[in-house]
Amino acid sequence: MSLNDYERTIVDNVAKYGWHCSRVFDPDRNQPDFSYTVGLWETLCVPELIVIGLGRELMHSMLWEMYRQLKAGAQLADGARWSGLIEGFECVSRKVHPTQIGSDYFNSARWYHRFRSGGGALEAYQIFWPGAQQGLFPWEAGCVADVREWQPPLYLPDEQGLA
């Protein structure tokens, strides 16, 4: 199988760093930017990760810190709290619903998973950040609208994906 330049970069980054960061951004700002991991399932035997709605450099930094903590033995769990990702705030991991692991999110991770393993179910966790003013997460009462809008709840089923 011949790889294009982007696919070769993914393969090389996973081999060199243990993972690849795929960044997706909308120059028109109609949708929130997001970044996700590729290859964690292979190098650390853990699900992939996604962060949505922050600056690209911050999301990349958050994913690096998650990689370091997971490599050191931390365990992913739905509702687990994570320190050290954003200064002064804890973040929370939520398991992504299987219907949300589609072409809208995780496209490169899905490709890599098929390329390296031949297929099977890909799992992922979304890393949520709290609003800076109140420290509330999107699912908490009183959370500001912007924090909710910039972090779609991928832990819920994709309504369009259900028959």
C-alpha positions in Angstrom: 0.0 0.0 0.0 1.4 3.4 -1.0 1.1 6.1 1.6 0.6 9.8 0.8 2.7 12.4 2.6 0.1 13.0 5.4 -0.3 9.3 6.1 3.5 8.8 6.1 3.7 11.7 8.7 1.2 9.9 10.9 3.1 6.6 10.7 6.4 8.4 11.4 5.1 10.4 14.3 3.6 7.4 16.0 6.9 5.5 15.6 9.0 8.5 16.9 6.8 10.1 19.6 4.3 7.4 20.5 1.4 9.3 18.9 0.4 11.8 16.3 -1.7 15.0 16.9 -4.3 15.5 14.2 -5.5 19.2 14.2 -8.8 20.2 12.6 -9.7 23.8 12.3 -12.3 25.8 10.5 -10.8 29.1 9.1 -14.3 30.5 8.9 -14.9 29.7 12.7 -18.3 28.1 12.0 -17.3 25.1 14.1 -14.9 24.8 17.0 -11.4 23.7 16.3 -10.3 20.3 17.7 -7.3 18.1 18.1 -7.1 14.4 18.6 -4.6 11.7 19.1 -3.7 9.0 16.6 -1.9 5.8 17.7 -2.4 5.7 21.5 -4.2 2.4 21.2 -1.1 1.0 19.6 1.7 2.5 21.8 -0.1 2.6 25.2 -3.0 0.2 24.7 -5.5 3.0 25.6 -8.3 4.7 23.6 -7.6 7.8 21.5 -8.3 11.3 23.0 -9.9 14.4 21.7 -10.1 18.0 22.9 -12.5 20.5 21.3 -12.9 24.3 21.4 -9.5 25.7 22.5 -6.5 27.1 20.7 -4.5 24.6 18.7 -1.3 25.0 20.7 -3.1 24.5 24.1 -5.0 21.5 22.8 -1.7 19.9 21.6 -0.1 20.7 25.0 -3.1 19.1 26.8 -2.8 15.9 24.7 0.9 15.7 25.3 0.3 15.9 29.0 -2.3 13.2 28.8 0.1 11.0 26.9 2.8 11.5 29.6 0.3 10.7 32.4 -1.1 7.7 30.7 2.4 6.4 29.9 3.3 6.8 33.6 0.3 4.6 34.5 -2.7 6.8 34.9 -6.0 5.1 33.9 -8.7 6.6 31.6 -12.2 6.4 33.0 -15.4 8.1 32.4 -15.7 11.1 34.7 -12.0 10.9 35.8 -10.4 14.2 36.8 -7.1 15.3 35.3 -4.7 17.9 36.7 -1.8 19.5 34.9 -3.6 20.0 31.5 -4.7 23.6 32.0 -3.0 25.7 34.7 -5.4 26.3 37.6 -8.1 23.9 36.4 -8.9 20.2 36.4 -10.3 18.6 33.2 -12.6 15.6 33.0 -12.4 12.6 30.6 -15.7 11.3 29.2 -16.0 8.1 27.0 -17.0 8.9 23.5 -20.1 7.1 22.3 -19.3 4.7 19.4 -21.7 6.5 17.1 -19.6 9.7 17.4 -16.4 7.9 16.2 -17.1 8.7 12.5 -15.8 10.9 9.7 -16.7 14.1 11.5 -14.2 13.3 14.3 -11.3 10.8 14.4 -10.9 10.4 10.6 -7.1 10.0 10.7 -7.3 7.8 13.8 -9.8 5.5 12.1 -7.5 5.3 9.0 -4.5 4.5 11.1 -6.4 1.9 13.1 -7.5 0.2 9.9 -4.0 0.5 8.4 -2.2 -1.0 11.4 -4.7 -3.5 12.8 -7.0 -4.2 9.9 -10.0 -2.8 11.6 -12.1 -3.4 14.7 -13.7 -0.9 17.0 -11.8 2.3 17.8 -12.5 3.8 21.3 -11.9 7.3 22.4 -12.3 9.7 25.3 -13.1 13.4 25.1 -11.2 15.7 27.5 -13.5 18.5 28.8 -12.3 21.8 30.2 -14.3 24.0 32.5 -15.4 27.5 31.9 -12.8 30.0 33.3 -15.4 32.1 35.2 -17.4 29.6 37.1 -15.2 26.5 36.7 -18.3 24.5 35.5 -18.4 21.8 32.8 -20.9 21.7 30.0 -23.2 19.2 31.7 -23.4 21.2 34.9 -26.2 23.6 35.7 -25.2 27.2 35.4 -22.4 26.5 32.8 -22.2 29.4 30.3 -23.4 28.8 26.8 -20.0 29.3 25.1 -18.5 26.5 27.1 -21.3 24.2 26.1 -21.3 25.3 22.5 -17.6 24.9 22.0 -17.6 21.3 23.5 -20.1 19.1 21.8 -21.1 16.2 24.0 -19.5 13.3 22.1 -20.4 11.0 25.1 -24.0 11.1 23.9 -25.2 9.1 20.9 -25.1 10.8 17.5 -28.8 11.2 16.7 -28.1 11.1 13.0 -26.2 7.8 13.4 -29.2 6.0 14.9 -31.8 4.4 12.8 
